Each structure stands twice: as C-alpha cells, then as structure tokens.
Amino acid sequence: MSISFRGRADEQEIVALLSDLVRINSINPYAGTLGVDGNGEPDMIRYIAGYFDAREIPYTLQEVLPQRCNLVAHIKGRGMGALVFEAHVDTVTVDAMVIDPFDPVCRDGRLYGRGSSDCKGSVATMMYAFSMLKKMNVTPDCDIYFVAAADEEYAYRGVLKFLEDGRRYDGAVIGEPTSLRVCIANKGVTRFFVTARGTACHSSMPWKGHNAIVDMAKLITKIQERIQPRLAEYVHPLIGPRTLSVTTIQGGELVNITPDFCRIQIDVRTLAGDTFSGLAADIQALIDEMKAEDPAVDITIEPAYLEDQCMETPESASIVQAACAACDKILDAHHIDGLFCGCDATKFSRAGTPALVFGPGDIKVAHTVDEFVPICELTKAAEVYAQLCVDFLPQRDG
C-alpha cells in the first residue's frame, strides 16, 4: 500500500489523549509487591473503550482477573494473517515521586506523569494509530489487533490470558519505551526467595543461639564472589550480560535478640539457555559448603515465583524488516537494539509469534520519581505504528 503517514499525526490530539491516560490511577493493585494499593486497570479500560466506541472501532473485553480485563480492538484486513500491537495499561507505585503523578504537565518538550513513559505513551500512540486508520478509511492487508493488557507490572497475566487460545500471529509489536529503536531482544527474568533460619537468644549471649542474618551475609558474599562473575562472562551484543541482584532483605525482630530468621529476594536477568534449576543448583552448592563447615546452617532456596525466558527475534524476520522500513519512512532511519528489562514480548515469542519492542520514551526514566516522555516521540511513534499497519505483509517466518 502506497499511503504514507509521515506528518499526519496531530501532536495536540496525542498530548491530550496521553494526558487523559496519565490522569487515571492504574497502579497495579498487588500491594504486596508494589507497596501501595492501586486502582488497577478498570478505569483505563473504560476510557479506552469509550475512545474506540466514539470512532466505531470494534473491541472485546477479556477477563484476566475479577474486575480486571484486557481490551482487544480489531481492524479487519482484506486478506489473510494478523498483526498484533500490545501495550500494558497498569503502572508501578507512585510512593516516592517528586511530581504529582496524576497531573500531566508539559514542560521543556516533555510530558511528565506516572506511566507517561512506561507505558501509557505507547498505549496512547497505538490507540491514535488505530484512529488514523479509521479516519482515513484505510483497510490493511491483514487483520490488525490492539491489546490493552493488564498486569504486566506484576505477573504478566494479561498477555498470558490473551495468548491462552494458542493462536499464532504473524507478528507482534510490544509497546515499551525504546526511544523509537526497534528492539529485537530482551532479557528473561527469574525471581525467587532464599530463607535462612537460626536460633534466637538474648544478644548479650550470642553463643546461645545461631544468627540467621550472619549466615545469609556469608551466602550473599559467596554468591557475589563465585556466581556473579561467571554470569557476567558472556556479554550479549544487544542486551549485555546476565545479572544477579539481591534486591530485598528481611530479618530480625529487636536489636537485643539474635535473629532466627533472614530472607532475601533475588532478581536474575537471564539469556538463552538459562534455567532456575541450574542457578538453584549453583547456590545450593554454596549452601552445602557452609553446612559442611557448620552443621547448624539452615538455608532454603524457595521455588521461583517468576521465571520468564529471554527473547531474540532474527533481523530477517518479516516483522523486523517491516518495522525498520516504517522507521525509514517516518524517521529517515532505523536503529536495531535490545531491551535490558523484561516485558510482554517474551510471551509472544515463546508462543511462536515473532515479536519486537518499540515505543516512545526512555526506559531509564520508567518507574522514576519524575517520569516523562519526549513529546516529539509521541507523534513519530503513532506514525510508525500506522505505517507498519499498512505496510506489513504476513509471511510466516520459519
């Protein structure tokens, strides 16, 4: 199709749309992880439904959890195949923010507010791309879907629900802040707890007990000295090395009681071939060494509560080639890159759909105290999405 969307997006309309989305509290309600009760996605889904209703774009609601839904919009194509655009509508907490998280402010070429970058900017520009197709009465070659997904910031349950029927799509574009770079790889993530148990006693007589925090400190040191260097030996050209981070620690009750409990949480960013079982075996070997030196050591590795594989889509895949061509038309250039963090793209990849990540904003300001998105990237993202809708030709890869 010869139509070009370059210069067709209206900046004021997109800014107004994104501002409306930022005003909506859609903090993921899983307070145990995110630290604050949130409203979740219902208000976002209602707004998006109203937006599509006004433009006569059909959609369905897909229940993910009680009162928490995905919205799936659909533009019918003239031929076979299907292309999916997906972006999550939940955000992280706003506890530490130094700006009003729900009062979008435009300043110095940026729109500030929680979710402006991660990833309501992508949501707004995907919605706007659909509205441009409808307004211009454009019929793509294949079916186009837009999924406003729930629960990405906790357990990816929205995208998993969408993919539950096992359907394979010809390509997927996942909205996340990539600074308008075509990201074809991202790391996997594994998260789990390790618990140490000891024997409590009065702190004036520590020899009467066994200090769980001291045991855990020894294990953490061993992990950092023995396991972390091995993880970092290989550096992926797009997404860097594997990483392991001890991110939370809990232990002890009072300053004058030797602690009988200590629990840490570990976040591992993985590459192809990595498994939780392999990592757990490496850590268990360190625990066994400690137990051989002191039989009172009691440390347990708990099962992973999140394990997600990494993603890497070949540059030769038709969705990547089409995205690069769309960027060339709208931006005069394209840049292939990788995304260090996890996102919904891995689930599409695992289900057999070639996927990439692309969107406005910089991942480095996601979740930050003054989150923002460059306004100039919003119009460009919408135009690239729309261009990709009309230029993508389904072609099963492999």
Secondary structure as UniProt FT lines:
FT   TURN            6..7
FT   HELIX           11..22
FT   HELIX           31..34
FT   HELIX           42..54
FT   TURN            55..56
FT   STRAND          59..65
FT   TURN            66..67
FT   STRAND          68..75
FT   STRAND          82..88
FT   TURN            95..96
FT   TURN            101..102
FT   STRAND          105..107
FT   TURN            108..109
FT   STRAND          110..112
FT   TURN            114..119
FT   HELIX           120..135
FT   TURN            136..137
FT   STRAND          143..149
FT   TURN            152..155
FT   HELIX           157..162
FT   TURN            163..165
FT   STRAND          171..174
FT   TURN            179..180
FT   STRAND          182..186
FT   STRAND          188..197
FT   STRAND          201..202
FT   TURN            203..204
FT   HELIX           206..208
FT   HELIX           212..222
FT   HELIX           223..227
FT   HELIX           228..231
FT   STRAND          235..236
FT   TURN            237..239
FT   STRAND          240..241
FT   STRAND          243..251
FT   TURN            255..256
FT   STRAND          257..258
FT   STRAND          261..270
FT   TURN            272..273
FT   HELIX           276..293
FT   TURN            295..296
FT   STRAND          298..301
FT   STRAND          306..308
FT   STRAND          311..312
FT   TURN            315..316
FT   HELIX           318..331
FT   STRAND          336..339
FT   HELIX           345..350
FT   TURN            351..352
FT   STRAND          355..357
FT   HELIX           363..365
FT   TURN            366..367
FT   TURN            369..370
FT   STRAND          372..374
FT   HELIX           375..391
//
